[in-house]
Amino acid sequence: MMLTTARIVSRRIVTANIAPRAAAAASSTRCMSIADQFGKKEKVEEDRYIRAREAQIAAAKAASEVADAKAAELAAKSQQLIDAKTASMNEVADLLAQTGDVISEAGLANIADWKHT
């Protein structure tokens, strides 16, 4: 009887020790598999987001460069207009100085504006 009891107990111990390990091993590989799949999907989403963000940054940079170029062009044109107006004002002031007439700065600017319109 003792021998039979020992066999039953030993079988129960082996079954109790092996079964949970087998179940844990089977479920852990499944969890790792799912985690790997989610990790891959997450990586794809991150890469997609990074590419989209880089495209947005490139578009913003291109728009900024275009705006800077237009601003520089407008500044150059504005400087040309100012130089032309100054030259006209000096010409009118020289003509008035030859005749001995005097005009205010505002009047001189108005005459230069009238000449260029």
All heavy atoms as an XYZ file, in Angstrom:
865
protein
N       0.798     -1.167      0.000
C       0.000      0.000      0.000
C       0.860      1.259      0.000
O       0.460      2.240     -0.605
C      -0.869     -0.077      1.232
C      -1.606      1.139      1.447
S      -3.241      0.611      1.609
C      -4.114      1.865      1.958
N       1.908      1.162      0.705
C       2.820      2.288      0.763
C       3.392      2.596     -0.611
O       3.542      3.744     -0.986
C       3.936      1.957      1.759
C       4.830      3.067      1.989
S       4.154      3.953      3.343
C       5.616      4.478      4.041
N       3.688      1.575     -1.346
C       4.232      1.730     -2.676
C       3.198      2.371     -3.609
O       3.525      3.234     -4.416
C       4.672      0.366     -3.196
C       5.483      0.376     -4.479
C       6.748      1.195     -4.319
C       5.842     -1.042     -4.852
N       1.976      1.982     -3.504
C       0.915      2.554     -4.327
C       0.708      4.026     -3.990
O       0.541      4.859     -4.869
C      -0.405      1.781     -4.098
O      -0.164      0.399     -4.267
C      -1.474      2.239     -5.036
N       0.756      4.341     -2.739
C       0.610      5.726     -2.314
C       1.770      6.568     -2.827
O       1.579      7.698     -3.273
C       0.543      5.804     -0.775
O      -0.459      4.900     -0.300
C       0.225      7.196     -0.317
N       2.941      6.012     -2.781
C       4.119      6.742     -3.276
C       4.001      7.005     -4.770
O       4.368      8.078     -5.262
C       5.381      5.956     -2.967
N       3.515      6.010     -5.516
C       3.332      6.222     -6.962
C       2.298      7.312     -7.244
O       2.478      8.143     -8.116
C       2.884      4.917     -7.618
C       3.953      3.950     -7.813
C       3.439      2.763     -8.576
N       4.381      1.681     -8.465
C       4.120      0.422     -8.708
N       2.909      0.058     -9.066
N       5.041     -0.487     -8.593
N       1.209      7.292     -6.570
C       0.144      8.289     -6.780
C       0.654      9.685     -6.448
O       0.444     10.633     -7.192
C      -1.099      7.929     -5.938
C      -1.734      6.638     -6.451
C      -2.112      9.055     -5.962
C      -2.852      6.110     -5.570
N       1.349      9.782     -5.323
C       1.879     11.077     -4.902
C       2.913     11.577     -5.902
O       2.919     12.743     -6.289
C       2.462     10.991     -3.477
C       3.216     12.248     -3.134
C       1.358     10.722     -2.475
N       3.789     10.701     -6.352
C       4.827     11.125     -7.292
C       4.220     11.553     -8.631
O       4.684     12.496     -9.253
C       5.867     10.021     -7.488
O       5.281      8.893     -8.110
N       3.180     10.850     -9.076
C       2.511     11.254    -10.319
C       1.846     12.618    -10.158
O       1.874     13.445    -11.051
C       1.469     10.206    -10.718
C       2.061      8.983    -11.311
C       0.987      8.062    -11.805
N       1.577      6.785    -12.178
C       0.919      5.661    -12.282
N      -0.378      5.641    -12.044
N       1.529      4.562    -12.627
N       1.241     12.842     -9.020
C       0.589     14.129     -8.771
C       1.621     15.254     -8.714
O       1.381     16.352     -9.212
C      -0.208     14.078     -7.468
C      -1.473     13.293     -7.598
C      -2.264     13.343     -6.337
N      -3.448     12.498     -6.458
C      -4.246     12.191     -5.466
N      -4.001     12.650     -4.252
N      -5.285     11.434     -5.665
N       2.730     14.995     -8.123
C       3.787     16.023     -8.038
C       4.316     16.341     -9.428
O       4.474     17.501     -9.794
C       4.925     15.565     -7.095
C       4.435     15.537     -5.650
C       6.126     16.480     -7.232
C       5.421     14.947     -4.676
N       4.583     15.319    -10.216
C       5.093     15.529    -11.576
C       4.069     16.276    -12.403
O       4.385     17.229    -13.114
C       5.464     14.177    -12.224
C       5.735     14.347    -13.702
C       6.657     13.567    -11.525
N       2.811     15.858    -12.323
C       1.747     16.507    -13.089
C       1.566     17.950    -12.618
O       1.390     18.856    -13.417
C       0.425     15.737    -12.935
O       0.645     14.370    -13.252
C      -0.638     16.292    -13.841
N       1.621     18.165    -11.321
C       1.444     19.505    -10.769
C       2.594     20.418    -11.177
O       2.394     21.614    -11.425
C       1.336     19.432     -9.252
N       3.798     19.882    -11.275
C       4.950     20.713    -11.630
C       5.067     20.951    -13.137
O       5.458     22.012    -13.571
C       6.241     20.089    -11.122
C       6.382     20.239     -9.622
O       5.781     21.135     -9.043
N       7.154     19.363     -9.019
N       4.754     19.957    -13.929
C       4.943     20.070    -15.379
C       3.798     20.824    -16.038
O       4.014     21.651    -16.913
C       5.109     18.676    -16.011
C       6.421     18.064    -15.531
C       5.086     18.749    -17.517
C       6.645     16.656    -16.006
N       2.575     20.572    -15.643
C       1.421     21.177    -16.301
C       1.443     22.705    -16.240
O       1.259     23.365    -17.261
C       0.134     20.609    -15.722
N       1.683     23.322    -15.081
C       1.716     24.781    -15.070
C       2.860     25.349    -15.906
O       2.714     26.372    -16.562
C       1.901     25.139    -13.600
C       1.425     23.955    -12.853
C       1.718     22.783    -13.739
N       3.990     24.679    -15.915
C       5.117     25.155    -16.715
C       4.789     25.091    -18.199
O       5.098     26.005    -18.947
C       6.364     24.321    -16.430
C       6.948     24.569    -15.074
C       8.199     23.770    -14.868
N       8.610     23.791    -13.470
C       9.457     22.962    -12.938
N       9.989     22.005    -13.677
N       9.783     23.052    -11.682
N       4.172     24.027    -18.620
C       3.808     23.870    -20.030
C       2.785     24.933    -20.412
O       2.869     25.544    -21.479
C       3.274     22.473    -20.289
N       1.815     25.139    -19.541
C       0.795     26.153    -19.831
C       1.422     27.543    -19.853
O       1.112     28.372    -20.715
C      -0.315     26.086    -18.795
N       2.298     27.808    -18.926
C       2.963     29.111    -18.883
C       3.839     29.310    -20.099
O       3.882     30.391    -20.681
C       3.783     29.236    -17.614
N       4.539     28.274    -20.507
C       5.406     28.371    -21.675
C       4.578     28.617    -22.925
O       4.938     29.430    -23.772
C       6.237     27.105    -21.825
N       3.469     27.924    -23.062
C       2.615     28.094    -24.242
C       2.009     29.486    -24.274
O       1.982     30.142    -25.309
C       1.527     27.030    -24.260
N       1.527     29.976    -23.147
C       0.913     31.297    -23.122
C       1.954     32.400    -23.244
O       1.692     33.453    -23.806
C       0.092     31.477    -21.851
O       0.946     31.459    -20.717
N       3.155     32.202    -22.756
C       4.180     33.241    -22.841
C       4.654     33.425    -24.271
O       4.920     34.534    -24.700
C       5.359     32.926    -21.922
O       6.041     31.786    -22.394
N       4.750     32.359    -25.042
C       5.144     32.529    -26.439
C       4.044     33.239    -27.192
O       4.312     34.034    -28.072
C       5.448     31.170    -27.107
O       4.326     30.320    -26.973
C       6.669     30.528    -26.506
N       2.815     32.977    -26.833
C       1.704     33.672    -27.478
C       1.748     35.149    -27.123
O       1.554     35.997    -27.978
C       0.384     33.052    -27.056
C      -0.810     33.805    -27.577
C      -1.905     32.876    -28.019
N      -3.113     33.592    -28.388
C      -3.335     34.115    -29.569
N      -2.433     34.024    -30.502
N      -4.472     34.730    -29.826
N       1.984     35.446    -25.876
C       2.080     36.846    -25.464
C       3.240     37.534    -26.172
O       3.121     38.670    -26.612
C       2.241     36.958    -23.951
S       0.759     36.504    -23.040
N       4.348     36.858    -26.267
C       5.491     37.437    -26.961
C       5.166     37.654    -28.426
O       5.543     38.645    -29.017
C       6.728     36.545    -26.809
C       7.267     36.466    -25.393
S       7.851     38.045    -24.810
C       9.369     38.128    -25.734
N       4.432     36.740    -29.014
C       4.043     36.856    -30.407
C       3.137     38.062    -30.600
O       3.319     38.841    -31.520
C       3.338     35.575    -30.852
O       2.746     35.752    -32.110
N       2.171     38.217    -29.730
C       1.263     39.362    -29.819
C       2.031     40.659    -29.554
O       1.833     41.650    -30.240
C       0.086     39.188    -28.841
C      -0.810     38.046    -29.319
C      -0.710     40.469    -28.711
C      -1.894     37.662    -28.342
N       2.904     40.636    -28.578
C       3.706     41.827    -28.277
C       4.590     42.197    -29.470
O       4.736     43.372    -29.796
C       4.548     41.580    -27.041
N       5.156     41.187    -30.114
C       5.972     41.459    -31.299
C       5.133     42.067    -32.411
O       5.559     43.008    -33.078
C       6.644     40.178    -31.798
C       7.740     39.682    -30.864
O       8.193     40.500    -30.025
O       8.128     38.511    -30.979
N       3.932     41.543    -32.606
C       3.058     42.081    -33.652
C       2.674     43.521    -33.349
O       2.697     44.379    -34.224
C       1.805     41.222    -33.795
C       2.062     39.881    -34.436
C       0.808     39.027    -34.477
O      -0.227     39.387    -33.943
N       0.923     37.871    -35.125
N       2.319     43.786    -32.101
C       1.985     45.154    -31.724
C       3.195     46.073    -31.858
O       3.073     47.222    -32.261
C       1.433     45.219    -30.302
C       0.016     44.749    -30.191
C      -0.372     43.954    -29.132
C      -0.934     45.102    -31.123
C      -1.681     43.511    -29.009
C      -2.246     44.669    -31.021
C      -2.619     43.870    -29.961
N       4.359     45.561    -31.502
C       5.579     46.347    -31.641
C       5.856     46.701    -33.088
O       6.246     47.821    -33.407
N       5.643     45.745    -33.982
C       5.848     46.007    -35.407
C       4.849     47.030    -35.923
O       5.205     47.935    -36.676
C       5.737     44.706    -36.199
C       6.897     43.762    -35.990
C       6.690     42.454    -36.730
C       7.793     41.451    -36.412
N       7.540     40.152    -37.049
N       3.592     46.887    -35.497
C       2.567     47.842    -35.920
C       2.882     49.234    -35.375
O       2.715     50.236    -36.065
C       1.185     47.396    -35.453
C       0.664     46.203    -36.220
C      -0.701     45.782    -35.730
C      -1.196     44.570    -36.494
N      -2.503     44.121    -36.021
N       3.334     49.290    -34.153
C       3.690     50.564    -33.545
C       4.857     51.211    -34.290
O       4.854     52.409    -34.542
C       4.049     50.352    -32.081
C       4.340     51.631    -31.332
C       4.629     51.376    -29.861
O       4.346     50.276    -29.362
O       5.146     52.299    -29.223
N       5.825     50.416    -34.674
C       6.980     50.913    -35.424
C       6.539     51.477    -36.771
O       6.995     52.545    -37.187
C       7.992     49.763    -35.619
C       9.182     50.115    -36.462
C      10.130     51.018    -35.741
C      11.412     51.137    -36.541
N      11.864     52.466    -36.677
N       5.628     50.782    -37.443
C       5.118     51.263    -38.731
C       4.394     52.593    -38.553
O       4.594     53.527    -39.333
C       4.184     50.198    -39.367
C       3.431     50.773    -40.542
C       4.978     48.991    -39.790
N       3.579     52.686    -37.507
C       2.851     53.929    -37.252
C       3.815     55.063    -36.913
O       3.628     56.197    -37.356
C       1.841     53.731    -36.118
C       0.675     52.860    -36.495
C      -0.168     53.450    -37.606
O      -0.380     54.676    -37.626
O      -0.609     52.672    -38.473
N       4.831     54.781    -36.130
C       5.829     55.800    -35.794
C       6.553     56.270    -37.043
O       6.759     57.471    -37.232
C       6.834     55.252    -34.781
C       6.299     55.118    -33.378
C       7.311     54.491    -32.427
O       8.431     54.175    -32.856
O       6.966     54.317    -31.253
N       6.939     55.330    -37.897
C       7.628     55.701    -39.137
C       6.726     56.543    -40.027
O       7.175     57.530    -40.622
C       8.087     54.447    -39.895
C       9.224     53.727    -39.196
O       9.844     54.332    -38.292
O       9.493     52.557    -39.545
N       5.468     56.174    -40.116
C       4.519     56.945    -40.925
C       4.365     58.356    -40.364
O       4.355     59.338    -41.111
C       3.167     56.233    -40.948
C       2.163     56.907    -41.864
C       0.848     56.163    -41.905
N       1.072     54.829    -42.448
C       0.380     53.763    -42.098
N      -0.577     53.853    -41.202
N       0.626     52.589    -42.642
N       4.257     58.476    -39.052
C       4.137     59.790    -38.423
C       5.393     60.626    -38.659
O       5.295     61.818    -38.962
C       3.885     59.635    -36.918
C       3.941     60.950    -36.177
C       2.875     61.831    -36.228
C       5.074     61.319    -35.457
C       2.916     63.040    -35.575
C       5.134     62.526    -34.797
C       4.059     63.380    -34.859
O       4.121     64.582    -34.217
N       6.549     60.002    -38.522
C       7.808     60.729    -38.715
C       7.913     61.231    -40.150
O       8.306     62.376    -40.389
C       9.011     59.842    -38.328
C       9.049     59.653    -36.806
C      10.319     60.445    -38.823
C      10.040     58.612    -36.337
N       7.566     60.387    -41.129
C       7.611     60.821    -42.529
C       6.648     61.972    -42.780
O       6.981     62.933    -43.466
C       7.303     59.645    -43.456
C       8.466     58.698    -43.635
C       8.210     57.733    -44.790
N       6.977     56.968    -44.624
C       6.878     55.789    -44.053
N       7.959     55.208    -43.567
N       5.714     55.170    -43.971
N       5.446     61.905    -42.224
C       4.466     62.972    -42.395
C       4.953     64.259    -41.751
O       4.826     65.356    -42.326
C       3.120     62.558    -41.808
N       5.536     64.133    -40.577
C       6.045     65.325    -39.874
C       7.208     65.947    -40.635
O       7.311     67.174    -40.732
C       6.486     64.926    -38.458
C       6.918     66.082    -37.619
C       5.757     66.997    -37.282
N       6.248     68.056    -36.447
C       5.959     69.333    -36.627
N       5.127     69.698    -37.562
N       6.478     70.233    -35.841
N       8.095     65.105    -41.178
C       9.209     65.624    -41.965
C       8.702     66.333    -43.218
O       9.247     67.371    -43.614
C      10.161     64.494    -42.353
C      11.006     63.991    -41.201
C      11.832     62.767    -41.554
O      11.595     62.150    -42.619
O      12.713     62.417    -40.754
N       7.647     65.810    -43.832
C       7.060     66.462    -45.004
C       6.459     67.817    -44.620
O       6.615     68.805    -45.358
C       5.991     65.566    -45.629
N       5.812     67.889    -43.464
C       5.260     69.163    -42.996
C       6.362     70.169    -42.739
O       6.247     71.343    -43.105
C       4.467     68.959    -41.707
C       3.153     68.258    -41.878
C       2.485     67.989    -40.539
O       3.109     68.108    -39.479
N       1.220     67.627    -40.585
N       7.435     69.732    -42.122
C       8.553     70.632    -41.828
C       9.193     71.114    -43.118
O       9.528     72.302    -43.262
C       9.578     69.937    -40.912
C       8.975     69.738    -39.518
C      10.872     70.725    -40.825
C       9.798     68.860    -38.600
N       9.358     70.218    -44.092
C       9.943     70.606    -45.382
C       9.049     71.608    -46.102
O       9.545     72.593    -46.686
C      10.172     69.371    -46.246
N       7.734     71.394    -46.062
C       6.802     72.324    -46.711
C       6.838     73.690    -46.023
O       6.827     74.734    -46.688
C       5.387     71.752    -46.684
N       6.892     73.694    -44.709
C       6.960     74.962    -43.967
C       8.263     75.692    -44.270
O       8.280     76.920    -44.413
C       6.825     74.706    -42.473
N       9.351     74.936    -44.370
C      10.651     75.542    -44.670
C      10.645     76.133    -46.077
O      11.148     77.244    -46.291
C      11.752     74.495    -44.540
C      13.143     75.052    -44.652
C      14.187     73.975    -44.394
C      15.586     74.550    -44.493
N      16.608     73.539    -44.244
N      10.054     75.417    -47.035
C       9.968     75.927    -48.407
C       9.111     77.192    -48.459
O       9.469     78.165    -49.136
C       9.397     74.857    -49.333
N       7.988     77.187    -47.737
C       7.129     78.367    -47.699
C       7.853     79.541    -47.056
O       7.722     80.694    -47.500
C       5.844     78.051    -46.940
N       8.633     79.271    -46.034
C       9.401     80.321    -45.369
C      10.454     80.906    -46.307
O      10.656     82.129    -46.339
C      10.074     79.759    -44.115
O      10.917     80.719    -43.537
N      11.112     80.033    -47.078
C      12.116     80.514    -48.018
C      11.477     81.375    -49.103
O      12.026     82.403    -49.494
C      12.857     79.338    -48.645
C      13.790     78.632    -47.675
C      14.406     77.364    -48.259
O      14.073     77.004    -49.409
O      15.225     76.743    -47.567
N      10.299     80.978    -49.585
C       9.589     81.773    -50.596
C       9.198     83.125    -50.013
O       9.350     84.167    -50.672
C       8.348     81.001    -51.110
C       7.442     81.893    -51.921
C       8.774     79.802    -51.928
N       8.701     83.125    -48.782
C       8.312     84.383    -48.129
C       9.524     85.292    -47.936
O       9.432     86.511    -48.139
C       7.643     84.094    -46.796
N      10.653     84.712    -47.547
C      11.867     85.509    -47.379
C      12.334     86.104    -48.707
O      12.766     87.260    -48.758
C      12.990     84.658    -46.780
C      12.734     84.297    -45.324
O      11.866     84.943    -44.691
O      13.403     83.369    -44.824
N      12.233     85.318    -49.776
C      12.634     85.809    -51.092
C      11.732     86.965    -51.537
O      12.216     87.977    -52.065
C      12.589     84.686    -52.115
N      10.419     86.821    -51.299
C       9.485     87.895    -51.660
C       9.741     89.146    -50.822
O       9.671     90.267    -51.332
C       8.043     87.433    -51.481
C       7.576     86.511    -52.575
C       6.107     86.182    -52.440
C       5.660     85.276    -53.575
N       4.220     85.003    -53.509
N      10.037     88.955    -49.543
C      10.324     90.098    -48.670
C      11.582     90.818    -49.133
O      11.629     92.060    -49.145
C      10.470     89.636    -47.230
N      12.603     90.057    -49.517
C      13.835     90.678    -50.011
C      13.579     91.420    -51.319
O      14.107     92.523    -51.535
C      14.907     89.600    -50.212
N      12.756     90.839    -52.186
C      12.418     91.488    -53.454
C      11.654     92.789    -53.218
O      11.934     93.811    -53.844
C      11.570     90.536    -54.295
C      11.194     91.058    -55.658
C      10.333     90.075    -56.429
O      10.510     88.866    -56.259
O       9.477     90.540    -57.201
N      10.696     92.744    -52.279
C       9.945     93.957    -51.955
C      10.834     95.023    -51.325
O      10.679     96.216    -51.604
C       8.784     93.623    -51.014
C       7.603     92.890    -51.641
C       6.598     92.497    -50.564
C       6.929     93.761    -52.683
N      11.767     94.601    -50.495
C      12.681     95.556    -49.873
C      13.560     96.215    -50.930
O      13.804     97.429    -50.877
C      13.544     94.855    -48.829
N      14.044     95.430    -51.898
C      14.874     95.989    -52.968
C      14.061     96.971    -53.815
O      14.544     98.062    -54.167
C      15.434     94.882    -53.831
N      12.824     96.602    -54.148
C      11.977     97.488    -54.952
C      11.649     98.762    -54.178
O      11.651     99.858    -54.737
C      10.697     96.763    -55.344
C       9.848     97.529    -56.314
C       8.690     96.703    -56.830
C       7.929     97.525    -57.872
N       6.872     96.754    -58.495
N      11.374     98.613    -52.881
C      11.093     99.772    -52.044
C      12.293    100.708    -51.996
O      12.137    101.938    -52.072
C      10.715     99.311    -50.639
O      10.528    100.410    -49.786
N      13.485    100.137    -51.877
C      14.698    100.958    -51.854
C      14.885    101.695    -53.179
O      15.278    102.857    -53.193
C      15.927    100.089    -51.555
C      17.201    100.869    -51.342
C      17.106    101.839    -50.173
O      16.538    101.527    -49.135
N      17.647    103.032    -50.358
N      14.566    101.038    -54.293
C      14.665    101.691    -55.600
C      13.695    102.865    -55.687
O      14.050    103.939    -56.194
C      14.372    100.696    -56.726
C      15.454     99.678    -56.959
C      15.052     98.652    -58.014
O      13.900     98.605    -58.437
N      16.005     97.826    -58.421
N      12.467    102.677    -55.186
C      11.483    103.762    -55.206
C      11.925    104.934    -54.324
O      11.770    106.095    -54.693
C      10.115    103.247    -54.769
C       9.423    102.279    -55.728
C       8.153    101.717    -55.096
C       9.103    102.965    -57.042
N      12.474    104.618    -53.178
C      12.961    105.671    -52.275
C      14.111    106.436    -52.924
O      14.165    107.677    -52.857
C      13.375    105.072    -50.918
C      12.144    104.603    -50.151
C      14.173    106.078    -50.089
C      12.451    103.822    -48.901
N      15.030    105.719    -53.566
C      16.152    106.370    -54.241
C      15.671    107.272    -55.378
O      16.163    108.390    -55.554
C      17.131    105.325    -54.786
C      17.873    104.584    -53.679
O      17.881    105.071    -52.532
O      18.435    103.503    -53.979
N      14.666    106.794    -56.139
C      14.127    107.605    -57.236
C      13.437    108.852    -56.697
O      13.581    109.953    -57.257
C      13.153    106.771    -58.069
N      12.682    108.703    -55.602
C      11.997    109.849    -55.007
C      13.005    110.855    -54.459
O      12.841    112.074    -54.623
C      11.063    109.382    -53.900
C      10.231    110.480    -53.288
C       9.268    109.930    -52.258
C       8.471    111.049    -51.613
N       7.530    110.544    -50.624
N      14.052    110.362    -53.819
C      15.090    111.252    -53.286
C      15.777    112.019    -54.411
O      16.033    113.230    -54.287
C      16.117    110.439    -52.480
O      15.436    109.735    -51.438
C      17.169    111.334    -51.868
N      16.064    111.336    -55.510
C      16.694    112.007    -56.657
C      15.774    113.082    -57.225
O      16.225    114.192    -57.557
C      17.042    110.979    -57.725
N      14.485    112.809    -57.322
C      13.518    113.798    -57.812
C      13.429    114.983    -56.869
O      13.359    116.145    -57.309
C      12.138    113.164    -57.968
O      12.167    112.166    -58.944
N      13.404    114.707    -55.575
C      13.341    115.794    -54.595
C      14.581    116.681    -54.685
O      14.487    117.924    -54.623
C      13.190    115.231    -53.178
C      11.821    114.653    -52.888
S      11.684    113.851    -51.289
C      11.904    115.193    -50.157
N      15.753    116.059    -54.860
C      16.982    116.847    -54.998
C      16.960    117.669    -56.277
O      17.412    118.836    -56.289
C      18.206    115.925    -54.983
C      18.462    115.344    -53.616
O      18.045    115.900    -52.607
N      19.146    114.205    -53.579
N      16.424    117.112    -57.342
C      16.345    117.838    -58.620
C      15.433    119.054    -58.497
O      15.782    120.156    -58.926
C      15.812    116.893    -59.695
C      15.731    117.511    -61.073
C      15.148    116.565    -62.095
O      14.990    115.365    -61.810
O      14.836    117.038    -63.200
N      14.264    118.865    -57.874
C      13.323    119.975    -57.695
C      13.922    121.022    -56.758
O      13.810    122.234    -56.993
C      11.977    119.454    -57.162
C      11.063    120.597    -56.748
C      11.292    118.593    -58.212
N      14.590    120.569    -55.694
C      15.202    121.514    -54.754
C      16.291    122.320    -55.448
O      16.430    123.529    -55.191
C      15.762    120.763    -53.557
N      17.074    121.710    -56.330
C      18.116    122.434    -57.066
C      17.498    123.473    -57.998
O      18.005    124.603    -58.107
C      18.980    121.457    -57.868
C      19.883    120.607    -56.989
O      20.083    120.972    -55.806
O      20.362    119.560    -57.474
N      16.400    123.113    -58.677
C      15.730    124.073    -59.566
C      15.178    125.252    -58.779
O      15.290    126.422    -59.211
C      14.598    123.381    -60.333
C      15.009    122.414    -61.433
C      13.789    121.704    -61.995
C      15.736    123.150    -62.544
N      14.586    124.964    -57.629
C      14.050    126.036    -56.798
C      15.166    126.899    -56.228
O      15.016    128.119    -56.087
C      13.196    125.457    -55.676
C      11.854    124.854    -56.107
C      11.183    124.169    -54.929
C      10.938    125.916    -56.687
N      16.308    126.320    -55.916
C      17.434    127.079    -55.378
C      17.989    128.024    -56.441
O      18.421    129.140    -56.125
C      18.514    126.136    -54.876
N      17.969    127.621    -57.701
C      18.472    128.481    -58.786
C      17.594    129.721    -58.968
O      18.085    130.793    -59.286
C      18.516    127.697    -60.106
C      19.623    126.684    -60.172
C      19.582    125.875    -61.468
O      18.684    126.042    -62.292
N      20.552    124.987    -61.620
N      16.287    129.548    -58.737
C      15.371    130.683    -58.896
C      15.192    131.456    -57.600
O      14.553    132.505    -57.604
C      13.994    130.197    -59.374
O      13.441    129.302    -58.424
C      14.083    129.535    -60.736
N      15.695    130.933    -56.497
C      15.593    131.624    -55.224
C      14.294    131.350    -54.493
O      13.983    132.032    -53.525
N      13.525    130.383    -54.950
C      12.263    130.049    -54.298
C      12.513    129.036    -53.177
O      13.478    128.285    -53.178
C      11.275    129.443    -55.299
C      10.836    130.458    -56.343
O      10.725    131.636    -55.979
O      10.624    130.058    -57.501
N      11.607    129.014    -52.210
C      11.712    128.114    -51.075
C      10.412    127.316    -50.968
O       9.336    127.873    -51.172
C      11.955    128.901    -49.765
C      12.012    127.973    -48.579
C      13.206    129.732    -49.868
N      10.537    126.034    -50.656
C       9.366    125.174    -50.478
C       9.631    124.262    -49.277
O      10.775    123.911    -48.991
C       9.081    124.359    -51.765
C       7.741    123.640    -51.660
C      10.174    123.378    -52.050
C       7.267    123.044    -52.978
N       8.579    123.893    -48.602
C       8.737    123.020    -47.431
C       9.079    121.594    -47.870
O       8.908    121.224    -49.026
C       7.445    123.022    -46.603
O       6.426    122.363    -47.311
N       9.557    120.820    -46.908
C       9.898    119.412    -47.188
C       8.662    118.641    -47.642
O       8.742    117.807    -48.550
C      10.492    118.746    -45.946
C      11.924    119.134    -45.643
C      12.914    118.572    -46.652
O      12.731    117.421    -47.116
O      13.862    119.279    -46.977
N       7.522    118.894    -46.996
C       6.281    118.191    -47.360
C       5.871    118.552    -48.783
O       5.464    117.684    -49.565
C       5.170    118.531    -46.381
N       5.993    119.838    -49.138
C       5.659    120.273    -50.500
C       6.610    119.652    -51.505
O       6.205    119.230    -52.593
N       7.866    119.577    -51.147
C       8.864    118.960    -52.018
C       8.565    117.474    -52.227
O       8.663    116.969    -53.358
C      10.256    119.155    -51.405
C      11.461    118.868    -52.271
C      11.445    119.726    -53.520
C      12.729    119.117    -51.492
N       8.162    116.787    -51.167
C       7.807    115.375    -51.269
C       6.568    115.197    -52.135
O       6.484    114.253    -52.940
C       7.568    114.785    -49.883
N       5.601    116.100    -51.996
C       4.394    116.010    -52.816
C       4.713    116.208    -54.296
O       4.158    115.524    -55.154
C       3.352    117.039    -52.360
C       2.724    116.658    -51.052
O       2.698    115.499    -50.686
N       2.205    117.653    -50.327
N       5.590    117.124    -54.615
C       5.991    117.343    -56.009
C       6.712    116.108    -56.553
O       6.478    115.684    -57.687
C       6.862    118.602    -56.132
C       6.012    119.849    -55.858
C       7.503    118.692    -57.504
C       6.796    121.135    -55.800
N       7.578    115.510    -55.754
C       8.302    114.306    -56.194
C       7.320    113.154    -56.404
O       7.451    112.398    -57.383
C       9.367    113.927    -55.157
N       6.337    113.005    -55.517
C       5.322    111.971    -55.685
C       4.503    112.215    -56.949
O       4.187    111.288    -57.693
C       4.381    111.920    -54.468
C       5.025    111.320    -53.244
O       6.028    110.568    -53.410
O       4.553    111.572    -52.130
N       4.160    113.472    -57.201
C       3.367    113.813    -58.383
C       4.154    113.495    -59.664
O       3.603    113.014    -60.630
C       3.003    115.305    -58.328
C       2.356    115.818    -59.553
C       1.112    115.527    -60.015
C       2.941    116.705    -60.497
N       0.871    116.182    -61.180
C       1.999    116.925    -61.499
C       4.176    117.363    -60.579
C       2.233    117.751    -62.589
C       4.407    118.187    -61.647
C       3.428    118.371    -62.643
N       5.441    113.720    -59.634
C       6.289    113.455    -60.789
C       6.363    111.955    -61.098
O       6.415    111.570    -62.259
C       7.691    114.009    -60.559
C       8.631    113.832    -61.702
C       9.988    114.442    -61.426
C      10.924    114.177    -62.592
N      12.258    114.683    -62.333
N       6.285    111.116    -60.068
C       6.440    109.675    -60.273
C       5.110    108.943    -60.472
O       5.116    107.755    -60.724
C       7.194    109.041    -59.089
C       8.633    109.362    -59.122
N       9.512    108.735    -60.004
C       9.399    110.252    -58.420
C      10.714    109.226    -59.839
N      10.678    110.144    -58.883
N       3.991    109.633    -60.367
C       2.711    108.972    -60.583
C       2.190    109.161    -61.973
O       2.645    109.745    -62.826
C       1.630    109.454    -59.600
O       1.511    110.854    -59.677
C       1.960    108.993    -58.213
